[in-house]
């Protein structure tokens, strides 16, 4: 049950002072994975994506994120007019039936940040406008 297992994924998204977006993801892998299994992390568009509108890093069971190009899906949904919140939540709803429950961190070109997840816990944090916010469960805490 992936609700109680730690995925071990570490992701980061950022926007610099010139508005340039970047995303990076490092996988923790899956214990007992089959030989030759490739997860979503090294596949651009599946676990990680950045363009001039949004930067995205995903965590979860990689096969569902690969099948849906989950990180790129967030960018596509933004281009079609969804808000960052809608794009992230709708992407997670799309991967969940495929066994891909997990989470996503995303920042758009306006500096909006979304960090939704469908597991019990997801370690996360961000710094914006001089304030540090962190969370493990559903709530964020100011530091």
ABEGO torsion letter per residue (X at the ends): XAAABBAGBBBBBBBBAAGBBBBBBBBAEBBGBBBGBBBAAABBGAABBBBAABBBBBBEBAAAAAAAGAAAAAAAAAAAGBBAAAAAAAAAAAAAAAGABBBBBBBBAAGBBBBBBABABBBBBBBBGGBBBBBABABBBBX
